[in-house]
Amino acid sequence: MKQTETQGWVFTGNEEEFKLLNPDRSSHLYFPLVNEGGMMSSVSPRLHGMATSGHDTFLTLPLSVEDLHNSRASRNFWVHIEGQGAWSAAGNSAGQIAGFYQPDADEVVMEAGFLWHRVTRSSPRFAVKAEITSFVPCGHDKVELMKVVLTNKGNDSITVTPTAAVPLYARSADDLRDHRHVTSLLNRIYTTAYGVEVQPALSFDERGHRVNPTSYGVFGAAGDGSAPVGFFPVQEEFIGEGGSLDWPEAVVLNADPAPADSGAYREGYEALGGIRFATVSLLHEDSAVYIVVMAIHNQRMDVPALMAKYGSAAAFDRLFAENQIFWKAKVNTVEFHTGDPEADRWMKWVTLQPVLRRLYGNSFLPYHDYGRGGRGWRDLWQDCLALLIMEPAEVRSLLLNNYAGVRIDGSNATIIGAKPGEFIADRNNIPRVWMDHGAWPFLTTALYLNQSGDLDFLLEQQSYFRDSYRSRCRERDMDWSPEAGNELRTRTGAVYRGTILEHILLQNLVPFFNVGEHNNIRLEGADWNDGLDMAAERGESVTFTAFYASNLLEISELLRTLRERTGQETVQLAEEITLLLDSTSEHPDYGSVKDKHERLDRFYAAAPNQVSGVRLALTIESVADDLKRKAEWIFGHLRRSEWVQGKDGNGWFNGYYNNDGEAVEGDFPEGVRMTLTGQVFPLMGPAAAPEQVPQIIAAVEKHLLDKRIGYRLNTNFGGIQQNLGRAFGFAFGNKENGAMFSHMTVMYGNALYKRGFVEEGHQVLNSIYRLSSDYSVSRMYPGIPEYINEQGRGMYPYLTGSASWLLLTMVTEVFGVKGILGDLLLAPKLVKEQFDADGTASIRTLFAERTLEVCYRSSGSRIYGEYRIGKVTLNGAELALQHSPEGVIIPRSRLEALAAGELHRVEVELV
């Protein structure tokens, strides 16, 4: 099929690889290149982008998405053609940029796969073609590689002089605006036999300058490994007086470089990885190959060793093949086969995204131009949802480590360290609590328990986080100092450790009492929607009140299961926490806000950033009953007090109260105000009564569905809403103000599946795929974006928690492959179009440390609700069916008896 610009990218073959014609005719495109050793890069169709190992160690210039087309500082590879002039193999000459709509403009094709990027650029004017392949080798070296293949497409012989030119920023992102020139004076620039290395003398920090050990380099070799002939190590000398990086004097005039054997040393300039290769003559269809190595190291580099490992075409090709195998193995742990092969291949890129977020955090890609690396608290737990499916062996220790970030007041650390379980006291001195943070850990832990059956995890012990904040950041502990450490201690000074169950209870009980005047949990700094950050005094999050209530009920049921399966009758809890389990000994009035506040204050006073260390034994039955009472009280309260009946007859839940104590949603003179978030969590749990669900769906379809951009996060409230949050200062239809925010839309689809509204859930998920994959509008590569804006463009690709939720929903809800305390439940919710022409839909995934291919075959109806499971075979042997209300169960012991490391086939007949 001939591809045109409007057709966008197309998949090639049966795998994840895709190609795109004229990629440089779309703005804001970039592609991630990364490894598990900490090298984080991005590359655009013109080879713009970043290469870094962290906030303070950028090899190339830190940039934002607008810099992709505005900045001249990019990876570049120049070709001076004798008798014709200069041409950029990356498309970054002034003439190419100005004239790419002209008849003789370069012809460009971009190809990509896991995780490599290739741009092929052909010049009708110069009759030359360049193929540039980029990737970051798997492993732990902080290295990015480029292979450039130049080919003469003309009939006549040409003489070419190649020059690689990569500006070396070589310092912290903080220096971009703060002392940019001054920090260049710290540069110490060296040339070796293969390239240019920079080791700044100091790390500039007016709080205390430090000797800098880190070095940065750009090195090159011809395909056979032979060294370059010279270098341009100083940027201003390369471009010339009055010149620029997109028309440098050294290339245009084909100037002589500093000789390769000169061992040049320069101080105090902006550096350039300028590498001159030997002049070569190319006959028709002859090619020349060059390798460019960009590296970051924690000391001066062993350049001969580096180039021996990376600096030849043979080494590049071998590492490239290894890299492809590595990433495919990681992503192909989960594969889908449905009636839409294109959607199946698109899901491969969604499956990759949680891994990318684990490696990049929420920083270091052009749209993600904020933060200093790492992930937030919420990210830690939601990213584990995907890891439970893709890399389950690692999750137990991650979960255990993560619980060390919980404070005794039910809040948590907000600064996450680079190592698992590392938490840091707030570096910005901004006391803030996101009220939803306590809800997510149990959701992730519950999935882990269901997938593994590992109830013993609840009884594992872990420390608590401590810093200067207490009472959910309402007070400061003036007795605390960093020297005291970040672990909660008893009054005797011993580190206190409680069970994981105790941590879970604490995070869900404290919010129950921390309510506003309408008896919903206080909004505090914000909830999931970070943009609702201006209602800390009187704001309330009704929607997350529903989430916490669902948790309380599920924890109650889990405790009863723990008692049944282990015979354990009591749990040991810190004596201070028993104050929050008030109904075990009293008859509290949960309708009294005043009583709740008094109870919470008693708890804060009893545990003022330390505990007694005394534990009390409570019966599991009494604790479970207490949690159930609290949950059921909330459900009743929400149904009575927070249900909005619209003028059109549809109803929905009010999701929030603003800082004036006013309900946010409902019919207003300016029009209907409604949030999608306000509906998702009542739907995901029991808060929404069965008769309320159809009304909510109808209201969402009427008020939030926009066929151009999908399900909006909210209707247009009008005005900036200073009594609610910054989100409403954003242009409507963008980010948290009315965009199609993928995370909440996926969760809405998940909730619909959970409540049995399968066709509606499929419609929601399919809308995200349709919008994201329509390149003519979304202008993004395959995958799910953080949001779709008012113009339909996919924004903030790759690093979004929505990928984890979409993967989770596809596996556990759509294909119905889920755990029930370690056993495997098969409960498919496939719709007609998800079966192929033969009536088959299948999934490959991990469960019980075994690789399973679950294949559903329909011999009758393919409409959900009409088919049922008739027969199940495992590796050809029919299984005796063990039915549950949702589907059929395969005991874990049956799966664990299978050979590890092999593919096992589960055939499910739908009749």
LINTACOR-V724317 format. One record per backbone hydrogen bond with DSSP energy under -1.0 kcal/mol. CO is the residue of the C=O (numbers start at 1). NH is the residue of the N-H. If there is no record, write none. Layout:
co=CO nh=NH
co=CO nh=NH
This chain:
co=5 nh=8
co=10 nh=19
co=17 nh=12
co=18 nh=112
co=19 nh=10
co=20 nh=110
co=22 nh=25
co=23 nh=26
co=31 nh=43
co=33 nh=41
co=35 nh=38
co=39 nh=35
co=40 nh=52
co=41 nh=33
co=43 nh=31
co=44 nh=47
co=47 nh=75
co=48 nh=44
co=50 nh=42
co=51 nh=59
co=51 nh=60
co=52 nh=40
co=54 nh=57
co=55 nh=173
co=57 nh=53
co=58 nh=171
co=59 nh=169
co=64 nh=67
co=65 nh=68
co=66 nh=70
co=67 nh=71
co=72 nh=74
co=76 nh=165
co=77 nh=89
co=78 nh=163
co=79 nh=87
co=80 nh=161
co=81 nh=84
co=81 nh=85
co=85 nh=81
co=87 nh=79
co=88 nh=91
co=93 nh=97
co=94 nh=98
co=95 nh=99
co=99 nh=102
co=102 nh=105
co=107 nh=122
co=108 nh=22
co=109 nh=120
co=110 nh=20
co=111 nh=118
co=112 nh=18
co=113 nh=116
co=116 nh=113
co=117 nh=134
co=118 nh=111
co=119 nh=132
co=120 nh=109
co=121 nh=130
co=122 nh=107
co=123 nh=127
co=127 nh=153
co=128 nh=123
co=129 nh=151
co=130 nh=121
co=131 nh=149
co=132 nh=119
co=133 nh=147
co=134 nh=117
co=135 nh=145
co=141 nh=143
co=142 nh=296
co=144 nh=294
co=145 nh=135
co=146 nh=292
co=147 nh=133
co=148 nh=290
co=149 nh=131
co=150 nh=288
co=151 nh=129
co=152 nh=285
co=158 nh=282
co=159 nh=82
co=160 nh=280
co=161 nh=80
co=162 nh=277
co=163 nh=78
co=164 nh=275
co=166 nh=273
co=171 nh=58
co=172 nh=175
co=173 nh=176
co=174 nh=178
co=179 nh=183
co=183 nh=186
co=184 nh=187
co=186 nh=201
co=187 nh=268
co=188 nh=199
co=189 nh=266
co=190 nh=197
co=194 nh=220
co=195 nh=192
co=196 nh=218
co=197 nh=190
co=198 nh=216
co=201 nh=212
co=203 nh=210
co=205 nh=208
co=210 nh=203
co=215 nh=297
co=216 nh=198
co=217 nh=295
co=218 nh=196
co=219 nh=293
co=221 nh=291
co=222 nh=225
co=223 nh=313
co=226 nh=222
co=229 nh=260
co=230 nh=276
co=231 nh=258
co=233 nh=272
co=234 nh=238
co=235 nh=239
co=236 nh=240
co=238 nh=250
co=239 nh=249
co=240 nh=243
co=244 nh=247
co=246 nh=94
co=248 nh=252
co=249 nh=253
co=250 nh=255
co=258 nh=231
co=259 nh=262
co=264 nh=191
co=266 nh=189
co=270 nh=235
co=271 nh=168
co=272 nh=274
co=273 nh=166
co=274 nh=232
co=275 nh=164
co=276 nh=229
co=276 nh=230
co=280 nh=160
co=282 nh=158
co=283 nh=286
co=286 nh=152
co=288 nh=150
co=289 nh=223
co=290 nh=148
co=291 nh=221
co=292 nh=146
co=293 nh=219
co=294 nh=144
co=295 nh=217
co=297 nh=215
co=301 nh=303
co=302 nh=306
co=303 nh=307
co=304 nh=308
co=305 nh=309
co=306 nh=310
co=307 nh=311
co=310 nh=312
co=312 nh=316
co=313 nh=317
co=314 nh=318
co=315 nh=319
co=316 nh=320
co=317 nh=321
co=318 nh=322
co=319 nh=323
co=320 nh=324
co=321 nh=325
co=322 nh=326
co=323 nh=327
co=324 nh=328
co=325 nh=329
co=326 nh=330
co=327 nh=331
co=328 nh=332
co=331 nh=334
co=335 nh=844
co=337 nh=842
co=340 nh=344
co=341 nh=345
co=342 nh=346
co=343 nh=347
co=346 nh=350
co=347 nh=351
co=348 nh=352
co=349 nh=353
co=352 nh=356
co=353 nh=357
co=354 nh=358
co=355 nh=359
co=356 nh=360
co=357 nh=361
co=360 nh=363
co=366 nh=65
co=367 nh=369
co=374 nh=362
co=376 nh=380
co=377 nh=381
co=378 nh=382
co=379 nh=383
co=383 nh=387
co=384 nh=388
co=386 nh=389
co=386 nh=390
co=387 nh=391
co=391 nh=394
co=392 nh=395
co=394 nh=398
co=395 nh=399
co=396 nh=400
co=397 nh=401
co=398 nh=402
co=399 nh=403
co=401 nh=404
co=402 nh=405
co=403 nh=406
co=405 nh=413
co=406 nh=465
co=407 nh=410
co=411 nh=407
co=415 nh=424
co=419 nh=422
co=422 nh=417
co=433 nh=525
co=434 nh=437
co=436 nh=439
co=439 nh=443
co=440 nh=444
co=441 nh=445
co=442 nh=446
co=443 nh=447
co=444 nh=448
co=445 nh=449
co=446 nh=450
co=447 nh=451
co=448 nh=452
co=449 nh=453
co=450 nh=822
co=453 nh=455
co=454 nh=457
co=455 nh=458
co=456 nh=459
co=457 nh=460
co=458 nh=501
co=460 nh=500
co=462 nh=498
co=464 nh=488
co=468 nh=477
co=470 nh=475
co=471 nh=474
co=475 nh=470
co=476 nh=478
co=477 nh=480
co=481 nh=484
co=482 nh=485
co=486 nh=466
co=488 nh=496
co=489 nh=611
co=490 nh=493
co=494 nh=490
co=498 nh=462
co=499 nh=503
co=500 nh=504
co=501 nh=505
co=502 nh=506
co=503 nh=507
co=504 nh=508
co=505 nh=509
co=506 nh=510
co=510 nh=513
co=510 nh=514
co=513 nh=515
co=514 nh=522
co=516 nh=519
co=520 nh=516
co=521 nh=541
co=523 nh=526
co=526 nh=435
co=528 nh=530
co=529 nh=532
co=531 nh=533
co=531 nh=727
co=535 nh=539
co=539 nh=523
co=540 nh=657
co=541 nh=545
co=542 nh=546
co=543 nh=547
co=544 nh=548
co=545 nh=549
co=546 nh=550
co=547 nh=551
co=548 nh=552
co=549 nh=553
co=550 nh=554
co=551 nh=555
co=552 nh=556
co=553 nh=557
co=554 nh=558
co=555 nh=559
co=556 nh=560
co=557 nh=561
co=558 nh=562
co=559 nh=563
co=560 nh=564
co=561 nh=565
co=562 nh=566
co=563 nh=567
co=569 nh=620
co=571 nh=618
co=573 nh=616
co=574 nh=577
co=576 nh=579
co=577 nh=580
co=581 nh=584
co=582 nh=585
co=582 nh=586
co=589 nh=592
co=592 nh=596
co=593 nh=597
co=594 nh=598
co=595 nh=599
co=596 nh=600
co=597 nh=601
co=598 nh=602
co=599 nh=603
co=600 nh=604
co=601 nh=605
co=602 nh=606
co=603 nh=607
co=607 nh=609
co=611 nh=491
co=614 nh=575
co=616 nh=573
co=618 nh=571
co=619 nh=623
co=620 nh=624
co=621 nh=625
co=622 nh=626
co=623 nh=627
co=624 nh=628
co=625 nh=629
co=626 nh=630
co=627 nh=631
co=628 nh=632
co=629 nh=633
co=630 nh=634
co=631 nh=635
co=632 nh=636
co=633 nh=637
co=634 nh=638
co=635 nh=639
co=636 nh=640
co=637 nh=641
co=638 nh=642
co=642 nh=654
co=644 nh=652
co=646 nh=649
co=650 nh=646
co=652 nh=644
co=655 nh=542
co=655 nh=543
co=656 nh=664
co=657 nh=540
co=658 nh=661
co=662 nh=658
co=666 nh=673
co=668 nh=671
co=671 nh=668
co=673 nh=666
co=674 nh=715
co=676 nh=679
co=676 nh=680
co=677 nh=681
co=679 nh=683
co=680 nh=684
co=681 nh=685
co=682 nh=688
co=689 nh=692
co=689 nh=693
co=692 nh=696
co=693 nh=697
co=694 nh=698
co=695 nh=699
co=696 nh=700
co=697 nh=701
co=698 nh=702
co=699 nh=703
co=700 nh=704
co=700 nh=705
co=704 nh=712
co=706 nh=710
co=710 nh=706
co=713 nh=676
co=721 nh=724
co=721 nh=725
co=723 nh=659
co=724 nh=534
co=725 nh=728
co=726 nh=729
co=727 nh=730
co=731 nh=734
co=734 nh=737
co=735 nh=739
co=737 nh=733
co=737 nh=734
co=739 nh=713
co=739 nh=741
co=740 nh=788
co=741 nh=745
co=742 nh=746
co=743 nh=747
co=744 nh=748
co=745 nh=749
co=746 nh=750
co=747 nh=751
co=748 nh=752
co=749 nh=753
co=750 nh=754
co=751 nh=755
co=752 nh=757
co=753 nh=756
co=756 nh=758
co=757 nh=761
co=758 nh=762
co=759 nh=763
co=760 nh=764
co=761 nh=765
co=762 nh=766
co=763 nh=767
co=764 nh=768
co=765 nh=769
co=766 nh=770
co=767 nh=771
co=768 nh=772
co=769 nh=773
co=773 nh=775
co=774 nh=777
co=774 nh=778
co=775 nh=779
co=778 nh=794
co=786 nh=742
co=787 nh=795
co=788 nh=740
co=789 nh=792
co=793 nh=789
co=795 nh=786
co=795 nh=787
co=797 nh=799
co=798 nh=800
co=800 nh=803
co=801 nh=805
co=802 nh=806
co=803 nh=807
co=804 nh=808
co=805 nh=809
co=806 nh=810
co=807 nh=811
co=808 nh=812
co=809 nh=813
co=809 nh=814
co=810 nh=815
co=811 nh=817
co=814 nh=829
co=816 nh=827
co=818 nh=825
co=820 nh=823
co=823 nh=820
co=824 nh=890
co=825 nh=818
co=826 nh=888
co=831 nh=834
co=832 nh=835
co=836 nh=839
co=839 nh=858
co=840 nh=836
co=841 nh=856
co=842 nh=337
co=843 nh=854
co=844 nh=335
co=845 nh=852
co=847 nh=850
co=850 nh=847
co=851 nh=904
co=852 nh=845
co=853 nh=906
co=854 nh=843
co=855 nh=908
co=856 nh=841
co=857 nh=910
co=863 nh=866
co=868 nh=911
co=871 nh=909
co=872 nh=879
co=873 nh=907
co=874 nh=877
co=877 nh=874
co=882 nh=889
co=887 nh=884
co=888 nh=826
co=890 nh=824
co=891 nh=895
co=892 nh=896
co=895 nh=898
co=904 nh=853
co=905 nh=875
co=906 nh=855
co=907 nh=873
co=908 nh=857
co=909 nh=870
co=910 nh=859
